[in-house]
């Protein structure tokens, strides 16, 4: 009953309350991003969402965030590595999770939920096993069990295992518990999203390749598959 009917209503109410109560914060962060990094203020990226019953595949949607990296390029016009484009301001945004505020609009649209497995990249999805991709049988969330149990400080296997554990028992009180834990970790303890001194979290494919769990040939094939999926679904601009 909760997952099928009540959860969506809770998502809408919470998202609207966040916009009304913290509208001033959205404005402040947007102005700071504009001054520090320029335009555009918002960053959007295609992410895999909930399974589409019509196609039997994950629906690709654009997830919105406040921009946290510059557009600095080298002499050849190629973007510099993430580490060099993520300055002190961008790191502060990510550490405080303020860059994720615009995701409430994804929640209002129905792309995401307040609580659920975090939407990973399309290039991560193609490296997941069939069992791991069961995480997409529910809407992705602003926060989830993996985020309150180590976030990106745990390895990919544990992260995906927490996601699968969540979908087995989606309850109102379980979601409320995750919300309170998220507030404690993101805003009180200010835990970052990255592991060690990495500017961004490691892709699943890169992780599997570095651990010797897949071959270079399989890695290249899966990356090509991800590119084809994104090209195929250009209607989600």
N, CA, C and O of each residue as an XYZ file, in Angstrom:
948
protein
N       0.832     -1.198      0.000
C       0.000      0.000      0.000
C       0.872      1.255      0.000
O       0.654      2.170     -0.794
N       1.869      1.291      0.904
C       2.732      2.471      1.005
C       3.510      2.707     -0.286
O       3.515      3.817     -0.819
N       4.167      1.658     -0.788
C       5.007      1.806     -1.972
C       4.186      2.156     -3.206
O       4.639      2.924     -4.054
N       2.992      1.604     -3.314
C       2.179      1.784     -4.514
C       1.420      3.111     -4.543
O       1.208      3.680     -5.613
N       1.012      3.602     -3.379
C       0.134      4.775     -3.367
C       0.641      5.940     -2.505
O       0.633      7.091     -2.942
N       1.075      5.635     -1.291
C       1.386      6.703     -0.343
C       2.757      7.334     -0.597
O       2.923      8.539     -0.411
N       3.723      6.547     -1.012
C       5.098      7.032     -1.180
C       5.174      8.201     -2.158
O       5.905      9.161     -1.917
N       4.427      8.129     -3.258
C       4.445      9.218     -4.237
C       3.869     10.499     -3.644
O       4.388     11.587     -3.893
N       2.812     10.377     -2.868
C       2.220     11.545     -2.231
C       3.199     12.172     -1.237
O       3.325     13.395     -1.172
N       3.885     11.341     -0.472
C       4.882     11.829      0.477
C       6.005     12.555     -0.264
O       6.481     13.597      0.187
N       6.423     12.001     -1.396
C       7.479     12.626     -2.204
C       7.074     14.037     -2.638
O       7.858     14.979     -2.518
N       5.861     14.174     -3.137
C       5.387     15.470     -3.623
C       5.314     16.488     -2.491
O       5.753     17.628     -2.641
N       4.755     16.067     -1.355
C       4.621     16.969     -0.207
C       5.995     17.412      0.293
O       6.213     18.597      0.547
N       6.920     16.464      0.433
C       8.257     16.789      0.934
C       9.013     17.696     -0.034
O       9.705     18.620      0.392
N       8.883     17.434     -1.336
C       9.574     18.258     -2.335
C       9.050     19.680     -2.331
O       9.829     20.631     -2.400
N       7.735     19.836     -2.251
C       7.134     21.173     -2.215
C       7.536     21.922     -0.945
O       7.831     23.116     -0.991
N       7.546     21.218      0.184
C       7.961     21.842      1.441
C       9.415     22.301      1.369
O       9.759     23.377      1.858
N      10.262     21.483      0.760
C      11.680     21.836      0.634
C      11.852     23.108     -0.184
O      12.663     23.967      0.162
N      11.088     23.231     -1.270
C      11.187     24.413     -2.122
C      10.671     25.653     -1.391
O      11.277     26.722     -1.467
N       9.560     25.505     -0.690
C       8.970     26.638      0.026
C       9.858     27.078      1.199
O      10.123     28.268      1.372
N      10.312     26.111      1.998
C      11.072     26.440      3.199
C      12.516     26.853      2.905
O      13.097     27.671      3.618
N      13.081     26.276      1.846
C      14.491     26.546      1.552
C      14.692     27.262      0.221
O      15.772     27.210     -0.366
N      13.639     27.932     -0.248
C      13.766     28.687     -1.495
C      14.893     29.703     -1.418
O      15.605     29.923     -2.398
N      15.059     30.330     -0.242
C      16.137     31.306     -0.047
C      17.514     30.667     -0.237
O      18.442     31.303     -0.738
N      17.633     29.392      0.175
C      18.914     28.698      0.044
C      19.200     28.384     -1.423
O      20.340     28.488     -1.875
N      18.160     28.001     -2.163
C      18.323     27.755     -3.596
C      18.857     29.005     -4.281
O      19.761     28.926     -5.113
N      18.298     30.152     -3.931
C      18.701     31.415     -4.557
C      20.154     31.750     -4.223
O      20.925     32.149     -5.096
N      20.521     31.584     -2.943
C      21.888     31.884     -2.520
C      22.893     30.996     -3.241
O      23.899     31.483     -3.755
N      22.619     29.687     -3.278
C      23.543     28.755     -3.931
C      23.626     29.052     -5.429
O      24.712     29.020     -6.008
N      22.494     29.337     -6.053
C      22.483     29.640     -7.487
C      23.322     30.874     -7.796
O      24.074     30.890     -8.770
N      23.194     31.904     -6.970
C      23.973     33.133     -7.170
C      25.461     32.858     -6.999
O      26.280     33.345     -7.779
N      25.812     32.076     -5.976
C      27.218     31.752     -5.731
C      27.817     30.940     -6.878
O      28.954     31.175     -7.290
N      27.044     29.984     -7.388
C      27.522     29.185     -8.517
C      27.747     30.073     -9.731
O      28.738     29.926    -10.446
N      26.811     31.003     -9.958
C      26.934     31.927    -11.101
C      28.176     32.792    -10.967
O      28.876     33.026    -11.952
N      28.460     33.274     -9.752
C      29.611     34.136     -9.534
C      30.929     33.357     -9.588
O      31.923     33.837    -10.134
N      30.922     32.157     -9.018
C      32.155     31.374     -8.928
C      32.480     30.603    -10.205
O      33.641     30.512    -10.602
N      31.452     30.048    -10.845
C      31.682     29.146    -11.974
C      31.072     29.627    -13.287
O      31.375     29.078    -14.347
N      30.221     30.640    -13.228
C      29.592     31.134    -14.437
C      28.364     30.337    -14.827
O      27.790     29.621    -14.007
N      27.967     30.464    -16.072
C      26.791     29.749    -16.581
C      27.227     28.468    -17.285
O      28.342     28.398    -17.802
N      26.358     27.449    -17.311
C      25.036     27.406    -16.671
C      25.152     27.132    -15.181
O      26.147     26.574    -14.718
N      24.140     27.524    -14.440
C      24.138     27.295    -12.988
C      23.793     25.851    -12.675
O      24.318     25.264    -11.729
N      22.897     25.281    -13.485
C      22.482     23.890    -13.282
C      23.258     22.954    -14.190
O      23.594     23.296    -15.324
N      23.532     21.781    -13.679
C      24.198     20.719    -14.419
C      23.197     19.576    -14.561
O      22.581     19.165    -13.577
N      23.034     19.065    -15.768
C      22.126     17.937    -15.949
C      22.869     16.786    -16.600
O      23.756     16.985    -17.430
N      22.489     15.576    -16.206
C      23.175     14.379    -16.687
C      22.191     13.217    -16.796
O      21.378     13.018    -15.893
N      22.249     12.448    -17.882
C      21.337     11.309    -18.025
C      21.652     10.218    -17.013
O      22.807      9.834    -16.833
N      20.617      9.731    -16.363
C      20.760      8.663    -15.382
C      19.686      7.607    -15.624
O      18.601      7.936    -16.104
N      19.969      6.341    -15.299
C      18.945      5.297    -15.420
C      17.949      5.370    -14.269
O      18.335      5.457    -13.103
N      16.670      5.335    -14.609
C      15.629      5.389    -13.591
C      14.934      4.053    -13.434
O      15.533      2.995    -13.625
N      13.674      4.120    -13.087
C      12.875      2.915    -12.844
C      12.600      2.189    -14.156
O      12.537      2.810    -15.217
N      12.435      0.874    -14.075
C      12.112      0.077    -15.252
C      10.826      0.578    -15.907
O       9.846      0.864    -15.220
N      10.833      0.680    -17.212
C       9.642      1.018    -17.981
C       8.960     -0.299    -18.355
O       9.541     -1.109    -19.077
N       7.748     -0.519    -17.878
C       7.047     -1.783    -18.124
C       6.793     -2.025    -19.609
O       6.683     -3.171    -20.044
N       6.700     -0.942    -20.388
C       6.438     -1.082    -21.822
C       7.650     -1.614    -22.577
O       7.513     -2.432    -23.486
N       8.825     -1.148    -22.200
C      10.042     -1.543    -22.912
C      10.835     -2.624    -22.188
O      11.649     -3.314    -22.801
N      10.599     -2.776    -20.869
C      11.355     -3.754    -20.097
C      12.774     -3.306    -19.811
O      13.621     -4.108    -19.416
N      13.031     -2.012    -20.013
C      14.369     -1.470    -19.768
C      14.268     -0.237    -18.863
O      13.195      0.342    -18.690
N      15.389      0.139    -18.305
C      15.413      1.335    -17.470
C      15.092      2.573    -18.307
O      15.552      2.710    -19.441
N      14.305      3.459    -17.734
C      13.988      4.718    -18.407
C      15.081      5.735    -18.074
O      15.404      5.958    -16.907
N      15.638      6.339    -19.105
C      16.695      7.326    -18.904
C      16.070      8.700    -18.688
O      15.217      9.137    -19.460
N      16.507      9.372    -17.623
C      16.014     10.726    -17.354
C      17.198     11.637    -17.069
O      18.298     11.161    -16.791
N      16.981     12.929    -17.136
C      18.029     13.886    -16.808
C      17.915     14.290    -15.345
O      16.877     14.791    -14.912
N      18.981     14.074    -14.588
C      19.023     14.467    -13.188
C      19.693     15.831    -13.083
O      20.718     16.084    -13.715
N      19.091     16.717    -12.265
C      19.587     18.072    -12.125
C      20.375     18.258    -10.844
O      20.013     17.741     -9.787
N      21.468     19.012    -10.961
C      22.284     19.381     -9.800
C      22.786     20.808    -10.002
O      22.774     21.335    -11.114
N      23.226     21.420     -8.909
C      23.956     22.669     -9.054
C      25.344     22.332     -9.570
O      25.976     21.375     -9.123
N      25.794     23.111    -10.493
C      27.108     22.886    -11.087
C      28.196     23.032    -10.029
O      28.132     23.927     -9.187
N      29.193     22.152    -10.073
C      30.271     22.206     -9.081
C      31.653     22.216     -9.725
O      32.655     22.332     -9.020
N      31.728     22.095    -11.049
C      33.020     22.092    -11.746
C      33.088     23.225    -12.769
O      32.072     23.655    -13.316
N      34.291     23.687    -13.006
C      34.507     24.707    -14.024
C      34.595     24.048    -15.406
O      34.595     22.823    -15.524
N      34.670     24.876    -16.438
C      34.822     24.373    -17.806
C      36.241     24.564    -18.322
O      36.454     24.717    -19.525
N      37.204     24.556    -17.420
C      38.592     24.781    -17.819
C      39.070     23.686    -18.779
O      38.811     22.499    -18.584
N      39.770     24.129    -19.813
C      40.256     23.211    -20.848
C      41.751     23.388    -21.082
O      42.336     24.404    -20.705
N      42.361     22.381    -21.712
C      43.786     22.471    -22.022
C      43.977     23.203    -23.351
O      43.011     23.706    -23.926
N      45.191     23.264    -23.831
C      45.496     24.000    -25.059
C      44.793     23.406    -26.273
O      44.547     24.106    -27.255
N      44.468     22.114    -26.208
C      43.798     21.449    -27.323
C      42.282     21.596    -27.252
O      41.563     21.104    -28.122
N      41.800     22.278    -26.209
C      40.361     22.472    -26.060
C      39.665     21.338    -25.348
O      38.436     21.298    -25.305
N      40.435     20.402    -24.780
C      39.862     19.264    -24.074
C      39.692     19.618    -22.598
O      40.564     20.247    -21.998
N      38.550     19.206    -22.014
C      38.306     19.476    -20.610
C      39.422     18.904    -19.733
O      39.890     17.788    -19.958
N      39.837     19.675    -18.741
C      40.845     19.200    -17.803
C      40.252     18.099    -16.927
O      39.030     17.984    -16.837
N      41.086     17.292    -16.282
C      40.579     16.237    -15.389
C      39.689     16.814    -14.290
O      39.815     17.982    -13.922
N      38.794     15.984    -13.776
C      37.857     16.422    -12.739
C      38.569     17.073    -11.559
O      38.103     18.078    -11.024
N      39.696     16.499    -11.157
C      40.423     17.001     -9.993
C      40.803     18.472    -10.156
O      40.763     19.244     -9.199
N      41.174     18.848    -11.387
C      41.614     20.218    -11.648
C      40.437     21.170    -11.840
O      40.592     22.377    -11.651
N      39.273     20.658    -12.208
C      38.097     21.516    -12.430
C      37.235     21.661    -11.188
O      36.353     22.518    -11.127
N      37.499     20.811    -10.196
C      36.740     20.876     -8.948
C      37.540     21.659     -7.916
O      38.427     21.109     -7.263
N      37.226     22.937     -7.771
C      37.959     23.785     -6.843
C      37.406     23.706     -5.431
O      36.599     22.832     -5.114
N      37.851     24.635     -4.580
C      37.407     24.641     -3.188
C      35.900     24.839     -3.079
O      35.241     24.215     -2.248
N      35.365     25.710     -3.925
C      33.930     25.969     -3.881
C      33.136     24.718     -4.252
O      32.164     24.371     -3.582
N      33.553     24.049     -5.315
C      32.867     22.830     -5.740
C      32.953     21.735     -4.699
O      31.983     21.013     -4.471
N      34.108     21.607     -4.067
C      34.273     20.602     -3.015
C      33.351     20.884     -1.838
O      32.777     19.969     -1.249
N      33.217     22.183     -1.500
C      32.346     22.563     -0.391
C      30.892     22.249     -0.712
O      30.148     21.787      0.152
N      30.486     22.500     -1.957
C      29.118     22.189     -2.375
C      28.835     20.707     -2.224
O      27.787     20.314     -1.711
N      29.772     19.888     -2.673
C      29.569     18.444     -2.621
C      29.630     17.911     -1.196
O      28.849     17.037     -0.819
N      30.559     18.440     -0.407
C      30.688     17.965      0.969
C      29.421     18.234      1.765
O      29.041     17.444      2.630
N      28.767     19.361      1.468
C      27.541     19.733      2.178
C      26.289     19.174      1.523
O      25.191     19.294      2.067
N      26.456     18.552      0.335
C      25.347     18.011     -0.459
C      24.418     19.104     -1.002
O      23.322     18.794     -1.471
N      24.830     20.366     -0.948
C      24.006     21.449     -1.468
C      23.881     21.385     -2.987
O      22.930     21.920     -3.558
N      24.836     20.733     -3.639
C      24.752     20.607     -5.103
C      23.560     19.755     -5.526
O      23.131     19.816     -6.678
N      23.022     18.959     -4.596
C      21.931     18.049     -4.928
C      20.543     18.645     -4.714
O      19.541     17.976     -4.966
N      20.470     19.888     -4.255
C      19.173     20.519     -3.993
C      18.221     20.493     -5.197
O      17.032     20.239     -5.006
N      18.692     20.745     -6.434
C      17.771     20.759     -7.573
C      17.095     19.422     -7.866
O      16.156     19.369     -8.661
N      17.556     18.348     -7.237
C      16.942     17.043     -7.491
C      15.505     16.969     -6.989
O      14.766     16.052     -7.348
N      15.108     17.938     -6.156
C      13.706     17.944     -5.713
C      12.766     18.152     -6.903
O      11.611     17.731     -6.861
N      13.259     18.799     -7.959
C      12.433     18.988     -9.149
C      12.281     17.670     -9.915
O      11.255     17.435    -10.554
N      13.310     16.807     -9.850
C      13.187     15.458    -10.397
C      12.147     14.665     -9.618
O      11.419     13.846    -10.179
N      12.092     14.923     -8.316
C      11.111     14.234     -7.469
C       9.701     14.694     -7.827
O       8.789     13.874     -7.931
N       9.519     15.991     -8.014
C       8.207     16.509     -8.403
C       7.763     15.947     -9.748
O       6.584     15.653     -9.945
N       8.707     15.799    -10.668
C       8.395     15.269    -11.999
C       8.064     13.784    -11.962
O       7.430     13.264    -12.880
N       8.491     13.096    -10.900
C       8.244     11.665    -10.808
C       9.403     10.817    -11.277
O       9.288      9.593    -11.345
N      10.547     11.461    -11.612
C      11.734     10.711    -12.024
C      12.384     10.014    -10.837
O      12.954      8.931    -10.966
N      12.286     10.668     -9.664
C      12.963     10.180     -8.475
C      12.024     10.188     -7.280
O      10.907     10.702     -7.341
N      12.502      9.613     -6.209
C      11.785      9.606     -4.937
C      12.694     10.223     -3.874
O      13.889     10.396     -4.112
N      12.147     10.554     -2.715
C      12.986     11.055     -1.634
C      14.000      9.988     -1.222
O      15.189     10.267     -1.063
N      13.502      8.759     -1.053
C      14.362      7.647     -0.646
C      14.300      6.527     -1.678
O      13.225      6.157     -2.150
N      15.465      5.999     -2.016
C      15.572      4.914     -2.987
C      17.031      4.740     -3.356
O      17.868      5.512     -2.888
N      17.366      3.766     -4.168
C      18.755      3.607     -4.613
C      19.206      4.846     -5.388
O      18.462      5.341     -6.235
N      20.394      5.348     -5.117
C      20.880      6.528     -5.816
C      21.020      6.239     -7.306
O      21.530      5.182     -7.679
N      20.575      7.164     -8.173
C      20.710      6.949     -9.619
C      22.172      7.027    -10.035
O      22.799      8.080     -9.920
N      22.707      5.929    -10.512
C      24.087      5.900    -10.967
C      24.162      6.340    -12.434
O      23.145      6.681    -13.038
N      25.349      6.329    -12.989
C      25.520      6.694    -14.394
C      25.082      5.547    -15.300
O      25.059      4.388    -14.885
N      24.738      5.881    -16.531
C      24.381      4.845    -17.499
C      25.564      3.915    -17.714
O      25.391      2.707    -17.879
N      26.770      4.479    -17.711
C      27.950      3.638    -17.906
C      28.244      2.758    -16.690
O      29.040      1.824    -16.786
N      27.616      3.041    -15.552
C      27.698      2.123    -14.398
C      26.668      1.008    -14.558
O      26.943     -0.158    -14.273
N      25.486      1.385    -15.016
C      24.387      0.436    -15.138
C      24.750     -0.764    -16.008
O      24.414     -1.900    -15.671
N      25.432     -0.519    -17.122
C      25.715     -1.616    -18.050
C      26.690     -2.636    -17.463
O      26.782     -3.757    -17.962
N      27.410     -2.263    -16.419
C      28.339     -3.196    -15.786
C      27.700     -3.967    -14.637
O      28.323     -4.868    -14.077
N      26.471     -3.625    -14.282
C      25.781     -4.327    -13.206
C      25.286     -5.686    -13.684
O      24.965     -5.866    -14.859
N      25.229     -6.640    -12.758
C      24.659     -7.935    -13.076
C      23.139     -7.806    -13.174
O      22.564     -6.787    -12.790
N      22.506     -8.845    -13.689
C      21.043     -8.823    -13.797
C      20.412     -8.653    -12.420
O      19.421     -7.938    -12.275
N      20.982     -9.303    -11.413
C      20.449     -9.176    -10.056
C      20.632     -7.753     -9.535
O      19.714     -7.187     -8.942
N      21.808     -7.176     -9.752
C      22.073     -5.822     -9.270
C      21.153     -4.792     -9.930
O      20.793     -3.789     -9.314
N      20.779     -5.044    -11.175
C      19.906     -4.101    -11.871
C      18.458     -4.185    -11.389
O      17.608     -3.410    -11.827
N      18.181     -5.125    -10.489
C      16.863     -5.164     -9.868
C      16.640     -3.931     -8.998
O      15.502     -3.620     -8.646
N      17.701     -3.237     -8.654
C      17.579     -1.986     -7.899
C      16.713     -0.980     -8.655
O      16.171     -0.049     -8.061
N      16.588     -1.172     -9.962
C      15.802     -0.260    -10.787
C      14.324     -0.641    -10.861
O      13.576     -0.095    -11.671
N      13.913     -1.576    -10.014
C      12.482     -1.896     -9.953
C      11.737     -0.880     -9.088
O      10.509     -0.912     -9.004
N      12.484      0.021     -8.445
C      11.880      1.146     -7.714
C      12.514      2.427     -8.233
O      13.561      2.389     -8.880
N      11.882      3.559     -7.953
C      12.444      4.834     -8.390
C      13.744      5.125     -7.644
O      13.862      4.817     -6.458
N      14.715      5.713     -8.331
C      15.939      6.114     -7.641
C      15.636      7.215     -6.644
O      14.633      7.917     -6.769
N      16.507      7.368     -5.648
C      16.220      8.316     -4.580
C      17.276      9.380     -4.372
O      18.417      9.255     -4.819
N      16.866     10.428     -3.682
C      17.784     11.482     -3.270
C      18.805     10.921     -2.288
O      19.969     11.319     -2.283
N      18.345      9.992     -1.460
C      19.230      9.286     -0.546
C      18.722      7.855     -0.413
O      17.607      7.542     -0.829
N      19.548      6.992      0.170
C      19.150      5.595      0.312
C      19.980      4.881      1.364
O      20.792      5.502      2.051
N      19.779      3.591      1.487
C      20.497      2.806      2.493
C      22.012      2.857      2.300
O      22.765      2.923      3.271
N      22.453      2.826      1.046
C      23.902      2.863      0.795
C      24.507      4.180      1.251
O      25.648      4.216      1.713
N      23.740      5.271      1.122
C      24.255      6.594      1.482
C      24.403      6.756      3.000
O      25.263      7.508      3.458
N      23.588      6.071      3.764
C      23.691      6.198      5.221
C      24.505      5.058      5.823
O      24.632      4.958      7.044
N      25.053      4.204      4.970
C      25.880      3.088      5.441
C      27.255      3.102      4.773
O      27.812      2.061      4.426
N      27.779      4.310      4.605
C      29.142      4.410      4.084
C      29.275      5.267      2.851
O      30.376      5.688      2.495
N      28.137      5.534      2.184
C      28.127      6.350      0.971
C      29.180      5.818      0.005
O      29.183      4.617     -0.268
N      30.081      6.660     -0.529
C      31.095      6.162     -1.459
C      32.351      5.674     -0.750
O      33.363      5.395     -1.393
N      32.288      5.571      0.577
C      33.400      5.023      1.326
C      33.395      3.507      1.329
O      34.347      2.889      1.804
N      32.331      2.890      0.802
C      32.255      1.435      0.701
C      32.444      1.038     -0.761
O      32.261      1.861     -1.659
N      32.809     -0.221     -1.000
C      33.051     -0.626     -2.383
C      31.733     -0.845     -3.120
O      30.660     -0.856     -2.517
N      31.834     -1.015     -4.413
C      30.648     -1.112     -5.255
C      29.755     -2.287     -4.877
O      28.531     -2.153     -4.869
N      30.348     -3.436     -4.563
C      29.536     -4.600     -4.228
C      28.656     -4.326     -3.013
O      27.472     -4.661     -3.009
N      29.241     -3.711     -1.979
C      28.472     -3.404     -0.774
C      27.402     -2.360     -1.063
O      26.280     -2.454     -0.565
N      27.757     -1.364     -1.872
C      26.809     -0.307     -2.209
C      25.570     -0.886     -2.903
O      24.439     -0.550     -2.553
N      25.793     -1.743     -3.871
C      24.682     -2.343     -4.613
C      23.913     -3.338     -3.745
O      22.710     -3.525     -3.928
N      24.604     -3.971     -2.808
C      23.935     -4.903     -1.897
C      22.964     -4.145     -0.985
O      21.872     -4.633     -0.697
N      23.362     -2.958     -0.535
C      22.460     -2.139      0.276
C      21.229     -1.737     -0.530
O      20.119     -1.697      0.001
N      21.430     -1.437     -1.817
C      20.298     -1.075     -2.678
C      19.309     -2.232     -2.803
O      18.096     -2.032     -2.747
N      19.841     -3.442     -2.972
C      18.974     -4.614     -3.099
C      18.253     -4.901     -1.785
O      17.109     -5.357     -1.779
N      18.924     -4.635     -0.689
C      18.291     -4.829      0.622
C      17.121     -3.862      0.782
O      16.086     -4.223      1.344
N      17.283     -2.635      0.287
C      16.213     -1.642      0.415
C      14.960     -2.070     -0.329
O      13.858     -1.979      0.212
N      15.115     -2.542     -1.572
C      13.934     -2.852     -2.380
C      13.162     -4.052     -1.847
O      12.013     -4.268     -2.231
N      13.784     -4.836     -0.965
C      13.103     -5.999     -0.412
C      12.044     -5.608      0.626
O      11.105     -6.364      0.878
N      12.203     -4.426      1.222
C      11.273     -4.039      2.286
C      11.137     -2.519      2.327
O      11.761     -1.856      3.156
N      10.317     -1.970      1.428
C      10.102     -0.526      1.358
C       8.941     -0.168      2.287
O       7.797     -0.547      2.034
N       9.244      0.569      3.373
C       8.210      0.931      4.345
C       8.306      2.416      4.685
O       9.345      3.044      4.482
N       7.222      2.963      5.199
C       7.173      4.363      5.586
C       8.184      4.663      6.689
O       8.959      5.613      6.579
N       8.181      3.864      7.745
C       9.072      4.117      8.868
C      10.534      3.863      8.485
O      11.443      4.500      9.018
N      10.748      2.925      7.554
C      12.105      2.701      7.064
C      12.626      3.921      6.331
O      13.777      4.316      6.516
N      11.774      4.529      5.488
C      12.166      5.729      4.752
C      12.419      6.902      5.699
O      13.373      7.657      5.513
N      11.566      7.052      6.712
C      11.744      8.125      7.685
C      13.083      7.977      8.400
O      13.785      8.962      8.631
N      13.427      6.753      8.744
C      14.705      6.502      9.403
C      15.879      6.902      8.528
O      16.850      7.483      9.013
N      15.797      6.591      7.235
C      16.877      6.939      6.305
C      16.978      8.454      6.149
O      18.078      8.995      6.034
N      15.832      9.140      6.143
C      15.835     10.603      6.025
C      16.590     11.226      7.194
O      17.430     12.103      6.988
N      16.303     10.785      8.417
C      16.978     11.342      9.590
C      18.469     11.010      9.583
O      19.292     11.850      9.949
N      18.821      9.794      9.169
C      20.237      9.432      9.093
C      20.961     10.258      8.040
O      22.121     10.628      8.220
N      20.266     10.547      6.930
C      20.855     11.360      5.868
C      21.146     12.770      6.356
O      22.213     13.319      6.079
N      20.204     13.356      7.079
C      20.390     14.706      7.617
C      21.601     14.739      8.542
O      22.395     15.679      8.495
N      21.743     13.725      9.376
C      22.867     13.665     10.311
C      24.196     13.564      9.566
O      25.156     14.255      9.907
N      24.251     12.712      8.560
C      25.509     12.480      7.861
C      25.877     13.623      6.914
O      27.036     14.032      6.851
N      24.874     14.143      6.168
C      25.172     15.143      5.151
C      25.347     16.543      5.720
O      26.223     17.288      5.279
N      24.515     16.910      6.702
C      24.519     18.290      7.180
C      25.160     18.473      8.555
O      25.686     19.545      8.851
N      25.120     17.442      9.395
C      25.731     17.551     10.719
C      27.191     17.098     10.673
O      28.091     17.831     11.085
N      27.416     15.887     10.171
C      28.785     15.368     10.085
C      29.494     15.837      8.824
O      30.723     15.821      8.757
N      28.706     16.265      7.800
C      29.237     16.759      6.521
C      30.199     15.758      5.894
O      31.339     16.098      5.577
N      29.739     14.530      5.718
C      30.552     13.509      5.077
C      30.566     13.740      3.574
O      29.529     14.029      2.975
N      31.726     13.613      2.972
C      31.861     13.847      1.536
C      31.331     12.699      0.703
O      30.950     11.655      1.232
N      31.311     12.901     -0.606
C      30.771     11.881     -1.496
C      31.850     11.028     -2.130
O      31.543     10.035     -2.789
N      33.112     11.398     -1.945
C      34.172     10.694     -2.645
C      34.987      9.840     -1.700
O      34.892      9.962     -0.479
N      35.792      8.968     -2.293
C      36.650      8.083     -1.524
C      38.074      8.607     -1.559
O      38.598      8.902     -2.633
N      38.707      8.727     -0.398
C      40.082      9.192     -0.364
C      40.217     10.587     -0.936
O      39.445     11.487     -0.606
N      41.233     10.760     -1.821
C      41.468     12.086     -2.394
C      40.939     12.189     -3.814
O      41.364     13.057     -4.577
N      40.003     11.297     -4.176
C      39.438     11.328     -5.517
C      38.482     12.503     -5.647
O      37.738     12.813     -4.717
N      38.505     13.168     -6.828
C      37.616     14.302     -7.053
C      36.178     13.842     -7.211
O      35.249     14.504     -6.748
N      36.002     12.712     -7.862
C      34.669     12.136     -8.023
C      34.744     10.646     -7.744
O      35.829     10.064     -7.738
N      33.592     10.026     -7.511
C      33.588      8.600     -7.202
C      33.976      7.785     -8.428
O      33.743      8.204     -9.562
N      34.563      6.632     -8.198
C      35.050      5.772     -9.272
C      33.897      5.066     -9.978
O      33.005      4.521     -9.328
N      33.918      5.078    -11.302
C      32.905      4.374    -12.078
C      32.973      2.883    -11.784
O      34.032      2.353    -11.451
N      31.812      2.201    -11.913
C      31.770      0.765    -11.651
C      32.679      0.010    -12.617
O      33.392     -0.908    -12.212
N      32.655      0.392    -13.885
C      33.498     -0.289    -14.867
C      34.978     -0.154    -14.554
O      35.735     -1.119    -14.662
N      35.393      1.060    -14.162
C      36.797      1.288    -13.805
C      37.181      0.471    -12.577
O      38.285     -0.066    -12.484
N      36.236      0.390    -11.633
C      36.483     -0.386    -10.418
C      36.681     -1.865    -10.755
O      37.633     -2.492    -10.291
N      35.782     -2.409    -11.557
C      35.868     -3.830    -11.910
C      37.142     -4.135    -12.699
O      37.765     -5.180    -12.510
N      37.522     -3.211    -13.585
C      38.736     -3.408    -14.385
C      39.972     -3.354    -13.509
O      40.881     -4.168    -13.668
N      40.018     -2.397    -12.580
C      41.189     -2.255    -11.708
C      41.341     -3.446    -10.772
O      42.456     -3.778    -10.367
N      40.223     -4.097    -10.423
C      40.260     -5.265     -9.533
C      40.460     -6.570    -10.304
O      40.514     -7.646     -9.708
N      40.569     -6.471    -11.623
C      40.768     -7.662    -12.439
C      39.531     -8.532    -12.554
O      39.637     -9.724    -12.842
N      38.345     -7.946    -12.329
C      37.104     -8.726    -12.368
C      36.483     -8.781    -13.759
O      35.587     -9.585    -14.014
N      36.964     -7.923    -14.656
C      36.561     -7.973    -16.057
C      37.794     -7.726    -16.925
O      38.790     -7.170    -16.462
N      37.714     -8.143    -18.177
C      38.829     -7.940    -19.101
C      38.718     -6.576    -19.770
O      37.668     -5.937    -19.728
N      39.802     -6.142    -20.383
C      39.775     -4.879    -21.116
C      38.784     -4.956    -22.266
O      38.118     -3.973    -22.592
N      38.690     -6.135    -22.879
C      37.755     -6.326    -23.995
C      36.308     -6.136    -23.527
O      35.519     -5.461    -24.189
N      35.967     -6.737    -22.380
C      34.606     -6.594    -21.865
C      34.341     -5.153    -21.442
O      33.248     -4.622    -21.638
N      35.354     -4.540    -20.863
C      35.226     -3.137    -20.454
C      34.895     -2.252    -21.647
O      33.978     -1.432    -21.583
N      35.641     -2.418    -22.735
C      35.421     -1.608    -23.937
C      34.048     -1.881    -24.543
O      33.386     -0.965    -25.031
N      33.621     -3.148    -24.510
C      32.318     -3.514    -25.078
C      31.182     -2.882    -24.286
O      30.213     -2.394    -24.868
N      31.295     -2.889    -22.979
C      30.256     -2.317    -22.123
C      30.201     -0.788    -22.264
O      29.119     -0.200    -22.249
N      31.351     -0.161    -22.397
C      31.372      1.283    -22.591
C      30.687      1.659    -23.900
O      29.971      2.659    -23.968
N      30.904      0.871    -24.920
C      30.252      1.107    -26.206
C      28.742      0.921    -26.071
O      27.964      1.664    -26.669
N      28.335     -0.069    -25.285
C      26.911     -0.315    -25.051
C      26.262      0.890    -24.367
O      25.142      1.273    -24.705
N      26.971      1.482    -23.406
C      26.455      2.663    -22.712
C      26.284      3.832    -23.675
O      25.278      4.540    -23.631
N      27.266      4.028    -24.540
C      27.189      5.114    -25.528
C      26.000      4.910    -26.463
O      25.311      5.867    -26.816
N      25.764      3.672    -26.858
C      24.654      3.377    -27.763
C      23.313      3.634    -27.078
O      22.380      4.128    -27.711
N      23.212      3.304    -25.800
C      21.978      3.548    -25.053
C      21.674      5.039    -24.972
O      20.528      5.460    -25.131
N      22.712      5.830    -24.724
C      22.523      7.278    -24.622
C      22.143      7.885    -25.969
O      21.293      8.773    -26.041
N      22.770      7.405    -27.024
C      22.445      7.908    -28.359
C      21.026      7.523    -28.774
O      20.330      8.285    -29.445
N      20.613      6.324    -28.361
C      19.295      5.818    -28.705
C      18.183      6.605    -28.012
O      17.077      6.725    -28.538
N      18.484      7.134    -26.837
C      17.455      7.786    -26.027
C      17.618      9.299    -25.989
O      17.407      9.930    -24.953
N      17.993      9.873    -27.123
C      18.188     11.317    -27.196
C      16.881     12.080    -26.997
O      16.907     13.295    -26.806
N      15.758     11.405    -27.037
C      14.493     12.103    -26.817
C      14.346     12.599    -25.386
O      13.428     13.363    -25.091
N      15.239     12.176    -24.489
C      15.162     12.607    -23.093
C      16.038     13.836    -22.861
O      16.626     13.977    -21.788
N      16.131     14.701    -23.821
C      16.929     15.924    -23.682
C      16.248     16.863    -22.712
O      16.754     17.954    -22.450
